[in-house]
Amino acid sequence: MKINIYFIFSGLVFILFSCSQEGNQEKKKGLVIEPITWSQHIAPIIFKNCSPCHRPGQSGPFNLLSYTDAIKKAKLIKFVTQTRYMPPWPADANYSHFVGEKVLTNTEIELIKNWVNSGLLLGDSIKQPPVPIFYNGSGLGKPDLVIKAQKAYQIKANGTDAFLIMKFPYQISSDTLLDFVEFVPNQRKLVHHVNGHLISYDENRNFNYMNGESISIDTKSQLVDVYKNMHIPYTDNLQPQFPTLTPNVVYYLPGYIPPNYPKELGGYRLKKHGAFLLNNIHYGPSNKVLLDSSYLNVFYRKSPIERPVIESQLGTFGISKIEPEFIIPPNQIKTFTTQTKLSKAISLLSINPHMHLIGRTFWAFALTPHGDTIPLIKINKWDFRWQYYYTFLHPIKLEVGTIIKAIGSFDNTTKNPNNPYHPPQVITQGNGVESMKTTEEMFQFIFTYVLYKEGDEKINLEKK
Protein backbone atom coordinates (compact mmCIF):
# COMPACT_ATOMS: atom_id res chain seq x y z
CA MET A 1 0.00 0.00 0.00
CA LYS A 2 1.33 3.43 -0.88
CA ILE A 3 1.23 6.07 1.85
CA ASN A 4 0.51 9.65 0.87
CA ILE A 5 3.11 11.79 2.70
CA TYR A 6 1.02 14.91 2.13
CA PHE A 7 -1.96 13.52 4.03
CA ILE A 8 0.27 12.38 6.94
CA PHE A 9 1.80 15.83 7.20
CA SER A 10 -1.62 17.50 7.00
CA GLY A 11 -2.93 15.21 9.73
CA LEU A 12 -0.04 16.07 12.05
CA VAL A 13 -0.61 19.77 11.51
CA PHE A 14 -4.31 19.36 12.29
CA ILE A 15 -3.59 17.40 15.51
CA LEU A 16 -1.01 19.93 16.69
CA PHE A 17 -3.38 22.81 15.92
CA SER A 18 -6.23 21.08 17.77
CA CYS A 19 -4.05 20.46 20.86
CA SER A 20 -2.96 24.09 20.80
CA GLN A 21 -6.58 25.24 20.63
CA GLU A 22 -7.54 22.94 23.54
CA GLY A 23 -4.67 24.32 25.58
CA ASN A 24 -5.80 27.85 24.88
CA GLN A 25 -9.35 26.95 25.87
CA GLU A 26 -8.09 25.47 29.17
CA LYS A 27 -6.15 28.65 29.90
CA LYS A 28 -9.25 30.70 29.11
CA LYS A 29 -11.16 28.64 31.66
CA GLY A 30 -8.57 29.48 34.32
CA LEU A 31 -7.07 25.99 34.49
CA VAL A 32 -3.39 25.73 35.33
CA ILE A 33 -1.28 23.74 32.85
CA GLU A 34 2.16 24.02 34.50
CA PRO A 35 3.02 22.03 37.66
CA ILE A 36 1.05 23.17 40.67
CA THR A 37 3.32 24.46 43.41
CA TRP A 38 3.00 25.84 46.91
CA SER A 39 4.85 29.06 46.11
CA GLN A 40 2.88 30.09 43.04
CA HIS A 41 -0.58 28.57 43.45
CA ILE A 42 -1.34 27.32 46.97
CA ALA A 43 0.30 29.86 49.30
CA PRO A 44 -1.90 32.77 48.06
CA ILE A 45 -5.03 30.71 48.83
CA ILE A 46 -3.85 29.60 52.28
CA PHE A 47 -2.51 32.99 53.36
CA LYS A 48 -5.76 34.75 52.44
CA ASN A 49 -8.35 32.24 53.64
CA CYS A 50 -6.70 30.11 56.33
CA SER A 51 -3.80 31.89 58.03
CA PRO A 52 -5.88 34.60 59.78
CA CYS A 53 -7.34 31.88 62.05
CA HIS A 54 -4.62 29.25 61.78
CA ARG A 55 -1.92 31.07 63.74
CA PRO A 56 -0.85 31.32 67.40
CA GLY A 57 -3.55 32.60 69.74
CA GLN A 58 -6.42 32.26 67.28
CA SER A 59 -9.17 29.69 66.80
CA GLY A 60 -7.38 27.39 64.33
CA PRO A 61 -6.03 24.24 66.07
CA PHE A 62 -2.75 24.36 64.09
CA ASN A 63 -0.69 26.94 62.23
CA LEU A 64 -0.80 27.50 58.47
CA LEU A 65 1.89 30.11 57.96
CA SER A 66 4.45 28.22 55.88
CA TYR A 67 5.06 25.42 53.40
CA THR A 68 6.21 23.20 56.28
CA ASP A 69 2.95 23.83 58.16
CA ALA A 70 0.87 23.05 55.07
CA ILE A 71 2.52 19.76 54.06
CA LYS A 72 2.01 18.40 57.61
CA LYS A 73 -1.74 18.86 57.20
CA ALA A 74 -1.98 18.47 53.40
CA LYS A 75 -4.41 15.54 53.32
CA LEU A 76 -6.64 17.21 55.89
CA ILE A 77 -6.59 20.49 53.95
CA LYS A 78 -7.58 18.62 50.82
CA PHE A 79 -10.46 16.87 52.59
CA VAL A 80 -11.94 19.92 54.35
CA THR A 81 -11.77 22.05 51.20
CA GLN A 82 -13.25 19.34 48.97
CA THR A 83 -16.18 18.99 51.39
CA ARG A 84 -16.35 22.79 51.81
CA TYR A 85 -16.12 22.34 55.57
CA MET A 86 -13.31 24.90 55.52
CA PRO A 87 -12.89 27.79 55.37
CA PRO A 88 -15.99 28.26 57.52
CA TRP A 89 -18.57 30.48 55.83
CA PRO A 90 -22.13 29.41 56.66
CA ALA A 91 -23.87 32.00 54.44
CA ASP A 92 -24.94 30.84 50.98
CA ALA A 93 -22.69 32.78 48.58
CA ASN A 94 -25.19 32.14 45.76
CA TYR A 95 -27.83 34.15 47.64
CA SER A 96 -26.03 37.24 48.98
CA HIS A 97 -22.50 38.61 49.39
CA PHE A 98 -20.63 40.22 52.28
CA VAL A 99 -17.35 41.87 53.22
CA GLY A 100 -14.56 39.39 53.96
CA GLU A 101 -16.34 36.46 52.34
CA LYS A 102 -14.30 33.29 52.79
CA VAL A 103 -15.53 31.07 49.97
CA LEU A 104 -13.09 29.14 47.79
CA THR A 105 -13.80 28.95 44.06
CA ASN A 106 -14.06 25.58 42.32
CA THR A 107 -10.71 26.33 40.65
CA GLU A 108 -9.03 26.98 44.01
CA ILE A 109 -10.42 23.76 45.46
CA GLU A 110 -9.17 21.79 42.46
CA LEU A 111 -5.75 23.43 42.73
CA ILE A 112 -5.40 22.25 46.33
CA LYS A 113 -6.51 18.73 45.43
CA ASN A 114 -4.14 18.47 42.47
CA TRP A 115 -1.26 19.93 44.50
CA VAL A 116 -1.69 17.25 47.16
CA ASN A 117 -2.13 14.46 44.60
CA SER A 118 0.90 15.54 42.55
CA GLY A 119 3.42 15.43 45.38
CA LEU A 120 3.20 18.73 47.29
CA LEU A 121 5.70 20.59 45.12
CA LEU A 122 7.36 23.62 46.72
CA GLY A 123 8.22 25.51 43.53
CA ASP A 124 10.21 28.71 43.20
CA SER A 125 10.26 30.44 46.59
CA ILE A 126 10.72 33.79 44.86
CA LYS A 127 7.17 33.48 43.52
CA GLN A 128 5.71 32.93 47.00
CA PRO A 129 3.76 35.95 48.31
CA PRO A 130 4.98 37.46 51.58
CA VAL A 131 3.88 35.64 54.71
CA PRO A 132 1.08 37.75 56.23
CA ILE A 133 2.07 39.72 59.29
CA PHE A 134 -0.38 39.58 62.17
CA TYR A 135 -0.44 41.42 65.46
CA ASN A 136 -0.13 38.96 68.32
CA GLY A 137 -3.22 39.06 70.52
CA SER A 138 -5.63 40.48 67.98
CA GLY A 139 -7.38 39.43 64.82
CA LEU A 140 -7.63 43.01 63.60
CA GLY A 141 -4.21 44.58 64.11
CA LYS A 142 -2.52 46.56 66.86
CA PRO A 143 -5.09 48.09 69.23
CA ASP A 144 -4.78 51.57 70.71
CA LEU A 145 -5.72 50.34 74.17
CA VAL A 146 -5.79 46.90 75.80
CA ILE A 147 -7.99 46.46 78.86
CA LYS A 148 -7.26 43.40 80.97
CA ALA A 149 -9.69 41.84 83.42
CA GLN A 150 -9.05 42.94 87.01
CA LYS A 151 -8.97 39.28 87.98
CA ALA A 152 -9.29 35.96 86.20
CA TYR A 153 -12.54 34.04 86.42
CA GLN A 154 -12.41 30.42 87.57
CA ILE A 155 -14.68 28.24 85.43
CA LYS A 156 -16.08 25.43 87.53
CA ALA A 157 -15.99 21.77 86.52
CA ASN A 158 -19.71 21.26 87.11
CA GLY A 159 -20.94 20.76 83.55
CA THR A 160 -23.35 23.71 83.68
CA ASP A 161 -23.54 27.08 81.95
CA ALA A 162 -22.32 30.19 83.77
CA PHE A 163 -23.69 33.70 83.18
CA LEU A 164 -21.71 36.61 84.60
CA ILE A 165 -21.53 40.37 84.76
CA MET A 166 -17.98 41.75 84.41
CA LYS A 167 -16.50 45.21 84.74
CA PHE A 168 -13.47 46.27 82.68
CA PRO A 169 -12.49 49.75 83.95
CA TYR A 170 -9.95 51.98 82.20
CA GLN A 171 -8.27 55.39 82.50
CA ILE A 172 -6.80 57.30 79.55
CA SER A 173 -5.09 60.70 79.30
CA SER A 174 -7.93 62.53 77.54
CA ASP A 175 -11.32 62.10 75.92
CA THR A 176 -11.19 60.57 72.45
CA LEU A 177 -13.34 58.69 69.92
CA LEU A 178 -13.87 54.96 69.72
CA ASP A 179 -14.24 53.00 66.48
CA PHE A 180 -14.83 49.46 67.73
CA VAL A 181 -13.94 47.00 70.50
CA GLU A 182 -12.59 43.50 70.00
CA PHE A 183 -13.34 40.98 72.74
CA VAL A 184 -10.56 38.37 72.86
CA PRO A 185 -11.61 35.17 74.66
CA ASN A 186 -8.98 33.31 76.62
CA GLN A 187 -11.02 30.09 76.73
CA ARG A 188 -12.33 30.12 73.14
CA LYS A 189 -14.11 26.79 73.37
CA LEU A 190 -16.18 27.89 76.37
CA VAL A 191 -17.01 31.55 75.78
CA HIS A 192 -20.36 31.42 73.99
CA HIS A 193 -21.34 35.06 73.78
CA VAL A 194 -20.72 38.52 75.24
CA ASN A 195 -22.91 41.62 75.30
CA GLY A 196 -21.35 44.76 76.74
CA HIS A 197 -21.99 48.46 77.30
CA LEU A 198 -19.78 51.52 77.60
CA ILE A 199 -19.96 53.53 80.85
CA SER A 200 -18.83 57.17 80.70
CA TYR A 201 -18.16 59.37 83.75
CA ASP A 202 -18.63 63.13 84.01
CA GLU A 203 -15.33 64.76 85.04
CA ASN A 204 -17.23 67.19 87.28
CA ARG A 205 -18.71 64.41 89.42
CA ASN A 206 -17.16 62.15 92.07
CA PHE A 207 -16.66 58.45 91.36
CA ASN A 208 -14.70 55.40 92.49
CA TYR A 209 -15.23 52.94 89.64
CA MET A 210 -11.64 51.56 89.60
CA ASN A 211 -12.39 49.83 92.90
CA GLY A 212 -15.18 47.48 93.89
CA GLU A 213 -16.06 44.03 92.61
CA SER A 214 -15.35 43.24 88.97
CA ILE A 215 -17.25 39.92 88.63
CA SER A 216 -20.78 38.97 89.62
CA ILE A 217 -23.25 36.23 88.81
CA ASP A 218 -25.77 37.57 86.29
CA THR A 219 -29.03 38.51 87.96
CA LYS A 220 -32.01 40.72 87.22
CA SER A 221 -33.61 40.94 90.68
CA GLN A 222 -30.64 42.48 92.55
CA LEU A 223 -29.03 44.31 89.62
CA VAL A 224 -28.80 47.67 91.41
CA ASP A 225 -27.00 46.01 94.32
CA VAL A 226 -24.58 44.35 91.90
CA TYR A 227 -23.77 47.72 90.31
CA LYS A 228 -23.24 49.29 93.73
CA ASN A 229 -20.86 46.49 94.73
CA MET A 230 -18.97 47.17 91.50
CA HIS A 231 -18.77 50.90 92.45
CA ILE A 232 -20.45 51.94 89.22
CA PRO A 233 -22.68 54.75 90.63
CA TYR A 234 -21.34 58.23 91.37
CA THR A 235 -20.27 58.75 94.99
CA ASP A 236 -21.45 62.35 95.50
CA ASN A 237 -25.14 61.56 96.22
CA LEU A 238 -26.24 63.81 93.37
CA GLN A 239 -28.64 62.99 90.56
CA PRO A 240 -28.47 61.16 88.26
CA GLN A 241 -27.00 58.46 90.45
CA PHE A 242 -25.58 56.43 87.56
CA PRO A 243 -23.20 57.56 84.78
CA THR A 244 -24.05 57.58 81.07
CA LEU A 245 -24.39 54.12 79.51
CA THR A 246 -24.03 53.45 75.77
CA PRO A 247 -25.50 50.02 74.96
CA ASN A 248 -24.09 47.22 72.80
CA VAL A 249 -20.60 48.57 72.24
CA VAL A 250 -18.98 45.18 72.95
CA TYR A 251 -20.23 42.04 71.27
CA TYR A 252 -18.91 38.53 70.73
CA LEU A 253 -19.99 35.20 69.27
CA PRO A 254 -17.83 32.36 67.90
CA GLY A 255 -16.45 33.61 64.58
CA TYR A 256 -17.55 37.18 65.27
CA ILE A 257 -15.41 40.05 63.93
CA PRO A 258 -16.47 43.60 64.93
CA PRO A 259 -17.74 45.58 61.94
CA ASN A 260 -15.21 48.21 60.88
CA TYR A 261 -17.19 50.76 58.89
CA PRO A 262 -15.89 53.58 56.67
CA LYS A 263 -15.17 56.92 58.35
CA GLU A 264 -18.61 58.42 57.65
CA LEU A 265 -20.38 55.67 59.62
CA GLY A 266 -20.33 54.58 63.25
CA GLY A 267 -18.18 55.61 66.18
CA TYR A 268 -18.61 56.35 69.91
CA ARG A 269 -17.35 58.99 72.32
CA LEU A 270 -14.79 57.58 74.75
CA LYS A 271 -14.39 59.56 77.98
CA LYS A 272 -11.04 59.55 79.81
CA HIS A 273 -12.73 57.87 82.80
CA GLY A 274 -14.97 54.92 82.11
CA ALA A 275 -15.54 51.19 82.00
CA PHE A 276 -16.87 48.51 79.74
CA LEU A 277 -19.64 46.63 81.50
CA LEU A 278 -20.14 43.14 80.11
CA ASN A 279 -23.74 42.87 81.22
CA ASN A 280 -23.73 39.26 80.10
CA ILE A 281 -20.82 36.92 79.43
CA HIS A 282 -21.81 33.31 78.91
CA TYR A 283 -19.49 30.36 79.55
CA GLY A 284 -20.60 26.96 78.26
CA PRO A 285 -20.42 23.79 80.39
CA SER A 286 -16.95 22.53 81.37
CA ASN A 287 -15.79 19.22 82.86
CA LYS A 288 -12.56 20.69 84.22
CA VAL A 289 -11.55 23.70 86.30
CA LEU A 290 -10.14 26.44 84.06
CA LEU A 291 -9.10 30.08 84.43
CA ASP A 292 -10.33 32.64 81.92
CA SER A 293 -8.45 35.92 81.41
CA SER A 294 -10.26 37.35 78.41
CA TYR A 295 -9.51 40.96 77.51
CA LEU A 296 -10.63 43.89 75.36
CA ASN A 297 -8.79 45.49 72.45
CA VAL A 298 -9.93 49.08 71.90
CA PHE A 299 -9.45 50.79 68.53
CA TYR A 300 -9.63 54.58 68.41
CA ARG A 301 -11.40 56.49 65.70
CA LYS A 302 -9.39 58.90 63.56
CA SER A 303 -12.30 60.87 62.06
CA PRO A 304 -15.25 62.77 63.60
CA ILE A 305 -18.50 60.95 64.29
CA GLU A 306 -20.95 61.77 61.51
CA ARG A 307 -23.63 59.06 61.52
CA PRO A 308 -23.89 56.81 64.59
CA VAL A 309 -24.96 53.24 63.89
CA ILE A 310 -28.20 51.89 65.38
CA GLU A 311 -28.79 48.23 66.34
CA SER A 312 -32.06 46.34 66.57
CA GLN A 313 -33.21 42.72 66.52
CA LEU A 314 -36.13 40.52 65.62
CA GLY A 315 -37.29 37.50 67.60
CA THR A 316 -36.06 36.51 71.06
CA PHE A 317 -35.71 39.65 73.26
CA GLY A 318 -36.43 41.66 70.10
CA ILE A 319 -39.02 43.99 68.62
CA SER A 320 -41.05 41.30 66.83
CA LYS A 321 -43.08 38.30 67.86
CA ILE A 322 -42.06 34.75 66.92
CA GLU A 323 -44.84 32.74 65.22
CA PRO A 324 -46.00 30.17 66.06
CA GLU A 325 -45.19 30.14 69.78
CA PHE A 326 -41.51 29.29 70.14
CA ILE A 327 -41.76 25.70 71.40
CA ILE A 328 -39.94 22.82 69.68
CA PRO A 329 -41.45 19.45 70.64
CA PRO A 330 -39.24 16.34 70.78
CA ASN A 331 -38.70 14.36 67.56
CA GLN A 332 -39.87 17.24 65.38
CA ILE A 333 -38.37 19.63 62.85
CA LYS A 334 -40.25 22.89 63.25
CA THR A 335 -40.17 26.21 61.38
CA PHE A 336 -40.78 29.68 62.84
CA THR A 337 -41.04 33.20 61.41
CA THR A 338 -40.62 36.71 62.79
CA GLN A 339 -40.96 40.04 61.01
CA THR A 340 -41.23 43.80 61.38
CA LYS A 341 -42.40 46.68 59.15
CA LEU A 342 -40.15 49.72 58.88
CA SER A 343 -41.61 53.10 59.82
CA LYS A 344 -38.50 54.91 58.50
CA ALA A 345 -36.22 54.42 55.52
CA ILE A 346 -32.92 52.87 56.60
CA SER A 347 -29.59 51.83 55.14
CA LEU A 348 -28.90 48.28 56.30
CA LEU A 349 -25.21 47.70 57.12
CA SER A 350 -24.69 44.39 58.95
CA ILE A 351 -26.75 41.40 60.05
CA ASN A 352 -26.31 38.60 62.57
CA PRO A 353 -28.52 35.49 62.58
CA HIS A 354 -28.50 33.70 65.94
CA MET A 355 -29.69 30.25 67.03
CA HIS A 356 -28.34 27.54 69.32
CA LEU A 357 -27.61 23.82 68.97
CA ILE A 358 -30.78 22.58 67.29
CA GLY A 359 -30.84 25.37 64.72
CA ARG A 360 -31.08 23.87 61.23
CA THR A 361 -31.57 26.61 58.61
CA PHE A 362 -31.90 30.39 58.62
CA TRP A 363 -33.32 32.64 55.92
CA ALA A 364 -33.88 36.40 55.99
CA PHE A 365 -35.10 38.77 53.31
CA ALA A 366 -36.93 42.07 52.87
CA LEU A 367 -40.25 42.64 51.11
CA THR A 368 -40.73 46.12 49.67
CA PRO A 369 -44.14 47.86 49.48
CA HIS A 370 -43.94 47.33 45.70
CA GLY A 371 -43.75 43.54 46.06
CA ASP A 372 -40.02 43.16 45.38
CA THR A 373 -37.88 40.76 47.41
CA ILE A 374 -34.44 41.86 48.62
CA PRO A 375 -32.26 38.88 49.60
CA LEU A 376 -30.43 39.34 52.90
CA ILE A 377 -28.98 36.00 53.99
CA LYS A 378 -29.55 32.28 53.64
CA ILE A 379 -27.82 29.67 55.79
CA ASN A 380 -28.63 26.20 54.50
CA LYS A 381 -26.81 24.37 57.28
CA TRP A 382 -26.65 26.19 60.59
CA ASP A 383 -23.41 25.79 62.54
CA PHE A 384 -23.44 26.93 66.17
CA ARG A 385 -19.63 27.29 66.12
CA TRP A 386 -19.60 30.02 63.45
CA GLN A 387 -21.93 32.97 63.99
CA TYR A 388 -20.61 35.86 61.97
CA TYR A 389 -21.75 39.44 61.95
CA TYR A 390 -22.14 39.78 58.20
CA THR A 391 -21.49 43.22 56.65
CA PHE A 392 -22.86 43.96 53.19
CA LEU A 393 -20.56 45.21 50.42
CA HIS A 394 -22.72 48.35 50.18
CA PRO A 395 -25.55 49.61 52.43
CA ILE A 396 -28.91 48.21 51.39
CA LYS A 397 -31.69 50.77 51.15
CA LEU A 398 -34.93 49.64 52.79
CA GLU A 399 -37.73 52.15 52.25
CA VAL A 400 -40.63 52.99 54.55
CA GLY A 401 -43.12 50.13 54.71
CA THR A 402 -40.56 47.43 53.89
CA ILE A 403 -40.99 44.21 55.86
CA ILE A 404 -37.87 42.48 57.22
CA LYS A 405 -38.66 38.80 57.64
CA ALA A 406 -36.66 35.90 59.11
CA ILE A 407 -37.51 32.20 58.86
CA GLY A 408 -35.73 29.63 60.99
CA SER A 409 -36.04 25.86 61.23
CA PHE A 410 -35.00 23.76 64.24
CA ASP A 411 -34.20 20.04 64.33
CA ASN A 412 -35.14 18.48 67.67
CA THR A 413 -34.69 14.87 66.55
CA THR A 414 -32.19 12.10 67.20
CA LYS A 415 -30.76 12.71 63.72
CA ASN A 416 -29.35 16.04 64.88
CA PRO A 417 -25.88 15.21 66.28
CA ASN A 418 -25.81 18.54 68.17
CA ASN A 419 -29.04 17.90 70.06
CA PRO A 420 -28.21 18.48 73.75
CA TYR A 421 -30.81 15.97 74.92
CA HIS A 422 -30.86 12.21 74.40
CA PRO A 423 -33.65 11.30 74.04
CA PRO A 424 -34.97 14.64 72.70
CA GLN A 425 -36.98 16.84 75.08
CA VAL A 426 -39.22 19.86 74.68
CA ILE A 427 -36.99 22.88 74.01
CA THR A 428 -38.08 26.51 74.43
CA GLN A 429 -36.40 29.88 74.77
CA GLY A 430 -36.69 29.69 78.57
CA ASN A 431 -37.21 32.70 80.80
CA GLY A 432 -34.81 35.63 80.95
CA VAL A 433 -31.20 34.53 81.20
CA GLU A 434 -32.33 30.89 80.94
CA SER A 435 -32.89 31.37 77.22
CA MET A 436 -29.17 31.96 76.78
CA LYS A 437 -28.25 28.46 77.91
CA THR A 438 -26.94 26.33 75.07
CA THR A 439 -29.48 23.66 76.05
CA GLU A 440 -32.31 26.15 75.47
CA GLU A 441 -32.95 27.93 72.16
CA MET A 442 -33.01 31.39 70.63
CA PHE A 443 -34.26 32.72 67.31
CA GLN A 444 -32.85 36.17 66.63
CA PHE A 445 -32.06 38.35 63.66
CA ILE A 446 -29.84 41.23 64.79
CA PHE A 447 -29.16 44.08 62.37
CA THR A 448 -27.32 47.41 62.33
CA TYR A 449 -28.27 50.40 60.24
CA VAL A 450 -28.26 54.17 59.81
CA LEU A 451 -31.19 56.32 58.75
CA TYR A 452 -31.22 56.47 54.97
CA LYS A 453 -29.43 59.28 53.19
CA GLU A 454 -29.34 59.71 49.42
CA GLY A 455 -26.27 58.06 47.96
CA ASP A 456 -25.85 55.48 50.75
CA GLU A 457 -26.05 52.66 48.22
CA LYS A 458 -22.73 53.82 46.74
CA ILE A 459 -20.77 53.66 50.00
CA ASN A 460 -18.13 50.93 49.85
CA LEU A 461 -18.26 49.14 53.21
CA GLU A 462 -14.99 47.35 52.44
CA LYS A 463 -13.12 50.67 52.38
CA LYS A 464 -11.85 51.53 55.86
Sequence and secondary structure as in RCSB ss.txt:
>XXXX:A:sequence
MKINIYFIFSGLVFILFSCSQEGNQEKKKGLVIEPITWSQHIAPIIFKNCSPCHRPGQSGPFNLLSYTDAIKKAK
LIKFVTQTRYMPPWPADANYSHFVGEKVLTNTEIELIKNWVNSGLLLGDSIKQPPVPIFYNGSGLGKPDLVIKAQ
KAYQIKANGTDAFLIMKFPYQISSDTLLDFVEFVPNQRKLVHHVNGHLISYDENRNFNYMNGESISIDTKSQLVD
VYKNMHIPYTDNLQPQFPTLTPNVVYYLPGYIPPNYPKELGGYRLKKHGAFLLNNIHYGPSNKVLLDSSYLNVFY
RKSPIERPVIESQLGTFGISKIEPEFIIPPNQIKTFTTQTKLSKAISLLSINPHMHLIGRTFWAFALTPHGDTIP
LIKINKWDFRWQYYYTFLHPIKLEVGTIIKAIGSFDNTTKNPNNPYHPPQVITQGNGVESMKTTEEMFQFIFTYV
LYKEGDEKINLEKK
>XXXX:A:secstr
    HHHHHHHHHHHHHHHHHHHHHHHHTT   S   IIIIIHHHHHHHTTTTSSTTSS SS  SSHHHHHHTHH
HHHHHHHTT SS   B TTT  BTT     HHHHHHHHHHHHTT     GGGS       TT SSS  SEEEE S
S EEE SSSS EEEEEEEEEE SS EEEEEEEEE SSTTTEEEEEEEEEE  TTS   TTSS  EEE  STTHHH
HHHHTT S SS  SSSS EEEEEEEEE TT       TTS  EEE SEEEEEEEEEEE   SS EEE  EEEEEE
 SS   S  EEEEEETTSSS EES SEE TTEEEEEEEEEE SS EEEEEEEEE  TTEEEEEEEEE TTS EEE
EEEESS  TT    EEEEEEEEE TT EEEEEEEEEESTT TT SSSS   EE  SGGGGGSTTS   EEEEEEE
E  TTGGG  TT  
